[in-house]
Amino acid sequence: MDRGKFSTSYGCAVDKVVTLSHPAGVGGKSTAVKRLYIKTYGCQMNVYDSARMADVLAPHGYVPVDSPDGADMVILNTCHIREKAAEKVYSEIGRLRPLKEDKAARGERMILAVGGCVGQAEGEEIIVRADCVDMVFGPQTYHRLPELIVRATRATGEKVVDTEFPTEDKFDHLPEEARPQGASAFLSVQEGCDKFCTFCVVPYTRGAEQSRPVAAVTEEATRLVAAGSSEITLLGQNVNAYHGVGTDTAEWGLGRLLHHLAENVPGLKRLRYTTSHPRDMDDALIAAHRDIPQLMPYLHLPVQSGSDRILTAMNRRHDADTYRRTIDRLREALPEIALSSDFIVGFPGETDREFAETIRLVTDIGYAQAYSFKYSPRPGTPAAVESQVGETVKDERLATLQQLLRAQQTAFNRSKEGAVMPVLFDRPGRYEGQIVGRSPYMQSVHVTAPERIIGSVVDCRIIGVHNNSLRGEILTATTESGENAATVERACA
């Protein structure tokens, strides 16, 4: 999955706590209010999953809160990508144990659950190592949460572990009603991975590639827009491997799905997708970047290395020049497209010359932003047993690569100074009177304007460039759609 501010494909950058609001009793059930705290680690897929967990539990009286203190249920929705991922989860369990014990001392109960990819990978071992955990479940079984809670709260004190890959599609069992996600929303269209990169655990924790039917995706997208979302990001471990059943019962690729959503979801102003694999950038998807106005001119396309030998060792199934040619085709279709990528340095056996090939690829292509990490072994993956590169060498290579990537990001941001860009404002800023949005190129744009503009797509002139964001001023005469220009002008007056 794409790292962005949440994570990247195959890596967690920021742990997010999902704090949702959802009325008790949704779905026709009237139950006592119970407090639900979900801590989310990792990628946008996990953020989406956490929101859907809250949707599943809302009819049973669970209302999300922003702290585990006093919570009736705590779910750790985990990521198994970054180094020592499991140990970080056990540390968090250790911090939660006293809260659970304090609640028990008052005659109350806190259900403590570990979900997500660490739950899938560790399974019963979590119960063995942390007996205060009541439930362990994987990313394919959270639709069963109400049933798991019943089992875990029986007088027998049963510990519940559900890490199966069920034959039923979990999306068929999720409630249609979902909490609003705001101006920008995530929508999962594909899960799992069949690529088996030698550094990655996703095929083992998320299972084989599966795609949702076009009709189901369209219905959810329509609900999200009706609830106030102007932008939707389609999610998948390999989202451009999408092959869902279309409205004509044939299998559709991602390019055709994007066309369908753009044409059939009224009010949908922006589309994005993440994360993609270079092997699955077909002609139809590349053409979609040229032909669909709602599809933003920004693509995260992980390459991982510029060395053909390392790419083969990673089982990436493409070489560096094939990746370059794919970028050339994208730029031919849409010259203004901006690119992001993922890089792993210090993969087992990587030589100085092979690292230099990565530097050459980055220099050749030029990225608007990118994410880079030192290789760290994942138990159960083939690369974990290979000869490892020393940590000092990894540190030096990572510093060199990141210096180049930062320079490219700064140059890209500076190229936008003075430009006018449509910005989707989605949240308040850090300071009073400030709001923040996203440019078409995923840059954060800060402006001075009232919060009532949040949710609008507004034309802004870029008047300042910072390391990781832009500063803008609103042009009140027009907006991207034109339909709310007068409203914006009055709001900013």
C-alpha positions as CSV (number, residue, x, y, z in Angstrom):
1,M,0.0,0.0,0.0
2,D,0.9,3.6,-0.6
3,R,2.8,5.1,2.3
4,G,1.9,8.7,1.9
5,K,1.4,10.2,5.3
6,F,0.1,6.9,6.5
7,S,2.6,4.4,5.0
8,T,3.9,3.1,1.7
9,S,3.5,0.0,-0.2
10,Y,5.1,-2.5,2.1
11,G,5.8,0.0,4.9
12,C,4.3,1.9,7.8
13,A,5.4,5.5,8.3
14,V,2.8,6.9,10.7
15,D,0.5,5.1,13.1
16,K,-3.0,6.6,12.9
17,V,-5.6,6.4,15.5
18,V,-9.1,6.0,14.0
19,T,-11.5,8.3,15.9
20,L,-14.8,7.9,14.2
21,S,-18.3,9.1,15.1
22,H,-21.2,6.7,14.5
23,P,-24.5,6.6,16.3
24,A,-25.3,3.7,18.5
25,G,-28.1,1.6,17.3
26,V,-27.4,1.9,13.5
27,G,-28.8,-1.1,11.7
28,G,-31.9,-1.6,13.6
29,K,-30.3,-2.8,16.9
30,S,-30.8,-0.8,20.1
31,T,-28.0,-1.6,22.5
32,A,-26.2,0.2,25.4
33,V,-23.4,2.5,24.2
34,K,-19.9,0.9,24.4
35,R,-16.7,2.7,23.8
36,L,-14.5,1.5,20.9
37,Y,-10.8,2.5,20.5
38,I,-9.0,1.5,17.3
39,K,-5.3,2.1,16.8
40,T,-4.3,1.7,13.1
41,Y,-0.8,0.9,12.0
42,G,0.4,1.1,8.4
43,C,-1.1,1.7,5.0
44,Q,-4.3,3.3,3.7
45,M,-5.8,-0.2,3.4
46,N,-5.6,-0.5,7.1
47,V,-7.1,2.9,7.6
48,Y,-10.0,1.8,5.4
49,D,-10.3,-1.5,7.3
50,S,-10.4,0.3,10.6
51,A,-13.3,2.5,9.4
52,R,-15.2,-0.6,8.3
53,M,-14.6,-2.4,11.6
54,A,-16.3,0.6,13.3
55,D,-19.1,0.3,10.8
56,V,-19.5,-3.4,11.6
57,L,-19.6,-2.8,15.3
58,A,-21.8,0.3,15.3
59,P,-25.1,-1.6,15.2
60,H,-24.0,-3.4,18.3
61,G,-23.6,-0.2,20.3
62,Y,-19.9,0.6,19.8
63,V,-19.1,4.3,19.5
64,P,-15.4,5.2,18.6
65,V,-13.5,7.2,21.1
66,D,-10.0,8.9,20.9
67,S,-8.4,7.2,23.9
68,P,-8.1,3.7,25.2
69,D,-8.8,5.0,28.8
70,G,-12.1,3.5,29.8
71,A,-12.7,1.8,26.5
72,D,-14.9,-1.3,26.4
73,M,-13.0,-2.6,23.4
74,V,-9.6,-1.9,22.0
75,I,-8.5,-3.1,18.6
76,L,-4.9,-2.9,17.4
77,N,-5.2,-3.0,13.6
78,T,-1.6,-4.0,12.8
79,C,0.9,-3.8,10.0
80,H,3.6,-6.5,9.5
81,I,5.8,-4.5,7.1
82,R,8.2,-2.4,9.0
83,E,11.1,-3.7,11.1
84,K,10.2,-5.3,14.5
85,A,6.5,-4.8,13.7
86,A,5.4,-7.6,16.0
87,E,7.5,-6.4,18.9
88,K,5.9,-2.9,18.6
89,V,2.5,-4.5,18.9
90,Y,3.6,-6.5,22.0
91,S,4.9,-3.2,23.5
92,E,1.6,-1.6,22.9
93,I,-0.2,-4.5,24.5
94,G,2.0,-4.0,27.5
95,R,0.9,-0.4,27.8
96,L,-2.7,-1.5,27.5
97,R,-2.6,-4.2,30.1
98,P,-2.8,-1.9,33.2
99,L,-5.9,-0.1,31.6
100,K,-7.5,-3.5,31.2
101,E,-6.6,-4.5,34.8
102,D,-7.9,-1.2,36.2
103,K,-11.2,-1.7,34.4
104,A,-11.5,-5.3,35.7
105,A,-10.8,-4.0,39.3
106,R,-14.0,-1.8,38.9
107,G,-16.0,-4.9,37.8
108,E,-15.9,-3.9,34.2
109,R,-14.4,-5.5,31.1
110,M,-12.1,-4.3,28.3
111,I,-12.0,-6.6,25.3
112,L,-8.5,-6.4,23.8
113,A,-8.1,-7.6,20.2
114,V,-5.2,-7.7,17.8
115,G,-6.2,-7.6,14.1
116,G,-4.6,-7.0,10.8
117,C,-1.4,-8.5,9.4
118,V,0.5,-9.1,12.6
119,G,-2.6,-10.9,13.9
120,Q,-2.7,-13.0,10.7
121,A,1.0,-13.8,10.9
122,E,1.4,-14.4,14.6
123,G,-2.0,-16.1,15.3
124,E,-2.1,-18.1,18.5
125,E,1.4,-17.0,19.4
126,I,0.0,-13.6,20.5
127,I,-2.3,-15.3,23.0
128,V,0.7,-17.3,24.3
129,R,2.9,-14.3,24.7
130,A,0.2,-11.9,25.9
131,D,-2.6,-13.6,27.9
132,C,-4.4,-10.3,28.3
133,V,-5.4,-10.4,24.7
134,D,-8.9,-11.8,24.2
135,M,-9.1,-12.0,20.4
136,V,-6.8,-12.3,17.4
137,F,-8.1,-12.0,13.8
138,G,-6.7,-11.4,10.3
139,P,-7.6,-8.7,7.7
140,Q,-10.0,-11.1,5.9
141,T,-12.2,-11.9,8.9
142,Y,-13.1,-8.6,10.6
143,H,-16.7,-8.8,9.2
144,R,-17.0,-11.6,11.8
145,L,-16.3,-9.3,14.7
146,P,-19.7,-9.4,16.3
147,E,-19.6,-13.2,16.4
148,L,-16.0,-13.2,17.7
149,I,-17.0,-10.8,20.5
150,V,-19.8,-13.1,21.6
151,R,-17.3,-16.0,21.8
152,A,-14.7,-14.0,23.7
153,T,-17.2,-12.7,26.3
154,R,-18.6,-16.1,27.2
155,A,-18.2,-17.1,30.9
156,T,-15.8,-19.9,29.8
157,G,-13.1,-17.2,29.2
158,E,-12.5,-18.5,25.6
159,K,-9.6,-16.9,23.7
160,V,-10.6,-16.4,20.1
161,V,-8.3,-16.7,17.1
162,D,-9.7,-16.4,13.6
163,T,-6.9,-16.2,10.9
164,E,-8.7,-18.2,8.2
165,F,-9.0,-17.1,4.6
166,P,-12.8,-17.5,4.4
167,T,-14.4,-18.6,1.1
168,E,-17.0,-15.8,1.4
169,D,-16.1,-12.3,0.3
170,K,-15.9,-10.2,3.4
171,F,-17.2,-7.2,1.5
172,D,-20.5,-9.0,1.0
173,H,-21.0,-9.1,4.7
174,L,-20.1,-5.5,5.6
175,P,-22.9,-3.1,6.3
176,E,-23.9,-0.7,3.5
177,E,-24.2,2.2,5.9
178,A,-20.8,3.7,6.7
179,R,-19.6,6.7,8.5
180,P,-18.7,9.8,6.3
181,Q,-15.0,9.9,5.5
182,G,-14.8,13.6,4.7
183,A,-13.8,15.4,1.6
184,S,-11.3,12.7,0.6
185,A,-12.3,9.0,1.0
186,F,-10.7,5.6,0.6
187,L,-12.4,2.7,-1.2
188,S,-11.0,-0.8,-1.3
189,V,-11.4,-2.4,-4.7
190,Q,-8.8,-5.1,-4.6
191,E,-7.0,-7.1,-1.9
192,G,-4.2,-9.6,-1.7
193,C,-1.1,-10.2,-3.9
194,D,0.0,-13.0,-6.3
195,K,3.4,-11.5,-7.0
196,F,5.4,-13.0,-4.1
197,C,8.2,-10.5,-3.9
198,T,10.9,-12.1,-1.8
199,F,11.0,-9.3,0.8
200,C,7.2,-9.1,1.3
201,V,4.7,-10.8,3.7
202,V,1.6,-9.5,2.0
203,P,0.7,-12.7,0.1
204,Y,0.9,-14.6,3.4
205,T,-1.1,-12.1,5.4
206,R,-3.6,-10.8,2.9
207,G,-3.9,-13.9,0.7
208,A,-4.4,-14.2,-3.1
209,E,-5.5,-11.3,-5.3
210,Q,-9.3,-10.7,-5.2
211,S,-11.3,-7.9,-6.9
212,R,-14.7,-6.5,-6.0
213,P,-17.4,-6.4,-8.6
214,V,-17.8,-3.1,-10.5
215,A,-21.4,-2.8,-9.2
216,A,-20.3,-3.0,-5.6
217,V,-17.5,-0.5,-6.1
218,T,-19.9,1.9,-7.8
219,E,-22.5,1.6,-5.1
220,E,-20.0,2.4,-2.4
221,A,-18.5,5.2,-4.3
222,T,-21.9,6.7,-4.8
223,R,-22.6,6.5,-1.1
224,L,-19.3,8.1,-0.2
225,V,-19.9,11.1,-2.6
226,A,-23.5,11.4,-1.2
227,A,-21.9,11.6,2.3
228,G,-19.7,14.5,1.2
229,S,-16.6,13.1,-0.4
230,S,-15.3,14.9,-3.5
231,E,-12.3,12.7,-4.0
232,I,-12.0,8.9,-3.8
233,T,-8.8,6.9,-3.7
234,L,-9.2,3.3,-4.9
235,L,-7.1,0.9,-2.8
236,G,-5.5,-2.4,-3.3
237,Q,-2.2,-4.2,-2.5
238,N,-1.9,-4.4,-6.3
239,V,-4.7,-2.1,-7.3
240,N,-3.8,-2.1,-11.0
241,A,-4.2,-5.9,-11.1
242,Y,-7.9,-5.2,-10.6
243,H,-10.1,-7.7,-12.5
244,G,-13.6,-7.3,-11.2
245,V,-16.7,-8.5,-12.8
246,G,-18.2,-5.6,-14.8
247,T,-21.8,-4.6,-15.5
248,D,-21.6,-6.7,-18.7
249,T,-20.5,-9.8,-16.7
250,A,-17.0,-9.6,-18.3
251,E,-13.9,-9.0,-16.3
252,W,-12.9,-5.3,-16.3
253,G,-9.4,-3.9,-15.7
254,L,-8.7,-0.8,-13.6
255,G,-8.7,1.6,-16.5
256,R,-12.3,0.6,-17.4
257,L,-13.4,0.8,-13.8
258,L,-12.0,4.3,-13.5
259,H,-13.9,5.4,-16.7
260,H,-17.1,3.9,-15.3
261,L,-16.8,5.7,-11.9
262,A,-15.9,9.0,-13.6
263,E,-19.0,8.7,-15.8
264,N,-21.5,7.2,-13.4
265,V,-20.9,8.8,-9.9
266,P,-22.4,12.3,-9.9
267,G,-20.4,14.7,-7.9
268,L,-17.2,12.8,-8.0
269,K,-14.6,15.4,-8.8
270,R,-11.3,13.5,-8.2
271,L,-10.0,10.0,-8.6
272,R,-6.8,8.4,-7.4
273,Y,-5.5,4.8,-7.0
274,T,-2.7,3.1,-5.1
275,T,-0.6,1.0,-4.9
276,S,0.4,-0.2,-8.4
277,H,2.9,-2.7,-9.7
278,P,4.9,-1.9,-12.9
279,R,3.9,-5.2,-14.5
280,D,0.2,-4.2,-14.4
281,M,0.4,-0.8,-16.1
282,D,-1.5,-1.8,-19.2
283,D,-2.4,0.4,-22.2
284,A,-6.0,1.0,-21.0
285,L,-4.8,2.3,-17.7
286,I,-2.1,4.5,-19.2
287,A,-4.8,5.9,-21.6
288,A,-7.0,6.6,-18.6
289,H,-4.5,9.1,-17.4
290,R,-4.9,10.9,-20.7
291,D,-8.6,10.7,-21.1
292,I,-10.2,11.0,-17.6
293,P,-10.4,14.6,-16.3
294,Q,-11.1,13.4,-12.7
295,L,-8.0,11.2,-12.6
296,M,-5.4,13.2,-10.8
297,P,-1.9,13.6,-12.5
298,Y,0.0,11.8,-9.8
299,L,1.0,8.1,-9.7
300,H,2.8,6.1,-7.1
301,L,4.6,3.3,-8.9
302,P,7.1,1.4,-6.8
303,V,10.3,0.1,-8.5
304,Q,12.3,-0.8,-5.3
305,S,15.7,-1.0,-7.1
306,G,17.5,0.1,-10.3
307,S,19.6,-3.0,-10.5
308,D,18.3,-5.8,-12.8
309,R,20.0,-8.5,-10.7
310,I,18.5,-7.2,-7.5
311,L,15.1,-6.9,-9.1
312,T,15.4,-10.5,-10.2
313,A,16.4,-11.5,-6.6
314,M,13.3,-9.6,-5.4
315,N,11.1,-11.5,-7.9
316,R,9.8,-8.2,-9.2
317,R,9.3,-9.7,-12.7
318,H,10.4,-6.6,-14.5
319,D,13.8,-4.9,-15.2
320,A,14.9,-1.3,-14.8
321,D,14.5,-0.5,-18.5
322,T,11.0,-1.9,-18.7
323,Y,10.2,0.4,-15.8
324,R,11.8,3.3,-17.7
325,R,9.7,2.5,-20.8
326,T,6.5,2.4,-18.7
327,I,7.3,5.9,-17.4
328,D,8.0,7.1,-20.9
329,R,4.6,5.8,-22.0
330,L,2.9,7.5,-19.1
331,R,4.6,10.8,-19.8
332,E,3.7,10.6,-23.4
333,A,0.0,10.1,-22.5
334,L,0.1,12.9,-19.8
335,P,3.2,15.1,-19.9
336,E,2.4,16.8,-16.6
337,I,2.1,13.5,-14.6
338,A,4.1,13.5,-11.3
339,L,5.6,10.3,-10.0
340,S,6.3,8.7,-6.7
341,S,8.0,5.4,-5.9
342,D,9.4,3.1,-3.2
343,F,13.0,2.0,-2.8
344,I,14.7,-0.6,-0.7
345,V,18.4,-0.2,-0.1
346,G,20.7,-2.9,1.2
347,F,18.7,-5.8,-0.1
348,P,20.7,-9.0,0.5
349,G,23.7,-9.2,-1.7
350,E,23.4,-5.6,-3.1
351,T,26.8,-4.3,-4.2
352,D,28.0,-0.7,-4.5
353,R,27.6,-1.0,-8.3
354,E,24.1,-2.2,-8.0
355,F,23.2,0.6,-5.6
356,A,24.7,3.0,-8.1
357,E,22.3,1.7,-10.6
358,T,19.4,2.7,-8.3
359,I,20.9,6.2,-8.1
360,R,21.1,6.3,-11.9
361,L,17.5,5.3,-12.3
362,V,16.3,7.9,-9.8
363,T,18.4,10.6,-11.6
364,D,17.0,9.5,-15.0
365,I,13.3,9.6,-14.0
366,G,13.0,12.4,-11.4
367,Y,10.4,12.0,-8.7
368,A,8.0,14.5,-7.1
369,Q,8.3,12.4,-4.0
370,A,9.4,8.9,-3.0
371,Y,9.9,6.7,0.0
372,S,13.0,4.8,0.8
373,F,13.9,2.2,3.4
374,K,16.7,0.0,4.6
375,Y,16.0,-3.7,3.9
376,S,14.9,-5.5,7.0
377,P,14.2,-9.3,7.1
378,R,10.6,-10.5,7.3
379,P,10.3,-13.9,9.0
380,G,9.0,-16.5,6.5
381,T,10.1,-14.6,3.4
382,P,12.8,-16.0,1.1
383,A,15.1,-13.0,1.3
384,A,15.3,-13.2,5.1
385,V,17.6,-16.2,4.9
386,E,20.0,-14.7,2.4
387,S,23.4,-13.0,3.1
388,Q,22.6,-9.7,4.7
389,V,24.2,-6.3,4.0
390,G,25.8,-4.6,7.0
391,E,23.8,-1.9,8.8
392,T,26.5,0.7,8.4
393,V,26.5,0.2,4.6
394,K,22.7,0.3,4.6
395,D,22.7,3.6,6.5
396,E,25.2,5.2,4.2
397,R,23.3,4.1,1.1
398,L,20.0,5.3,2.5
399,A,21.4,8.7,3.3
400,T,22.8,9.1,-0.2
401,L,19.5,8.1,-1.8
402,Q,17.4,10.2,0.5
403,Q,19.5,13.3,-0.2
404,L,18.8,12.9,-4.0
405,L,15.1,12.2,-3.5
406,R,14.7,15.3,-1.2
407,A,16.5,17.4,-3.8
408,Q,14.1,16.2,-6.5
409,Q,11.0,16.8,-4.3
410,T,12.2,20.3,-3.5
411,A,12.8,21.1,-7.2
412,F,9.3,19.8,-8.1
413,N,7.7,21.9,-5.4
414,R,9.6,25.0,-6.4
415,S,8.4,24.5,-10.0
416,K,4.9,25.1,-8.8
417,E,5.6,28.5,-7.2
418,G,3.4,31.1,-8.9
419,A,1.2,28.4,-10.5
420,V,-2.6,28.3,-10.1
421,M,-3.8,24.9,-9.0
422,P,-7.2,23.5,-7.9
423,V,-6.9,22.5,-4.2
424,L,-9.3,20.2,-2.4
425,F,-9.5,21.5,1.2
426,D,-10.0,18.6,3.7
427,R,-8.9,19.7,7.2
428,P,-8.1,22.6,9.5
429,G,-4.5,23.7,9.7
430,R,-2.2,23.8,12.7
431,Y,-2.8,27.5,13.3
432,E,-6.0,29.5,13.8
433,G,-7.4,30.7,10.6
434,Q,-5.5,28.1,8.5
435,I,-6.9,25.3,6.4
436,V,-5.1,22.6,4.5
437,G,-5.8,20.8,1.3
438,R,-4.2,18.7,-1.4
439,S,-3.0,19.8,-4.8
440,P,-3.6,17.4,-7.8
441,Y,0.0,16.3,-7.2
442,M,-0.7,15.3,-3.5
443,Q,1.2,18.3,-2.1
444,S,-0.2,19.7,1.1
445,V,-1.3,23.3,0.5
446,H,-1.8,25.7,3.4
447,V,-4.0,28.8,3.1
448,T,-5.6,31.4,5.3
449,A,-9.3,30.9,5.0
450,P,-12.4,30.0,7.0
451,E,-13.0,26.4,7.9
452,R,-16.4,26.5,6.1
453,I,-14.5,26.1,2.8
454,I,-13.4,22.6,3.8
455,G,-14.8,20.2,1.3
456,S,-14.5,22.6,-1.6
457,V,-12.2,22.4,-4.6
458,V,-10.8,25.9,-5.0
459,D,-8.3,27.5,-7.3
460,C,-5.2,28.8,-5.4
461,R,-2.1,30.6,-6.4
462,I,1.1,29.1,-4.9
463,I,3.0,31.9,-3.2
464,G,5.4,29.9,-1.0
465,V,7.3,26.6,-1.0
466,H,8.4,24.7,2.1
467,N,10.3,21.4,2.3
468,N,7.1,19.2,2.5
469,S,4.3,21.6,1.7
470,L,3.1,24.7,-0.3
471,R,1.6,27.9,0.8
472,G,-1.2,29.4,-1.3
473,E,-3.7,32.1,-1.6
474,I,-7.3,31.6,-2.7
475,L,-8.5,33.1,-6.0
476,T,-12.0,33.8,-5.0
477,A,-13.4,34.4,-8.4
478,T,-13.4,30.8,-9.6
479,T,-13.2,27.3,-8.4
480,E,-12.4,24.0,-10.2
481,S,-16.0,23.3,-10.8
482,G,-17.3,26.9,-10.9
483,E,-20.4,25.8,-9.1
484,N,-19.4,27.1,-5.6
485,A,-17.4,30.1,-6.6
486,A,-19.8,32.6,-5.2
487,T,-20.0,30.7,-1.9
488,V,-16.2,30.6,-1.6
489,E,-15.9,34.3,-2.4
490,R,-18.4,35.2,0.3
491,A,-16.7,32.9,2.8
492,C,-13.3,34.5,2.1
493,A,-14.6,38.1,2.1
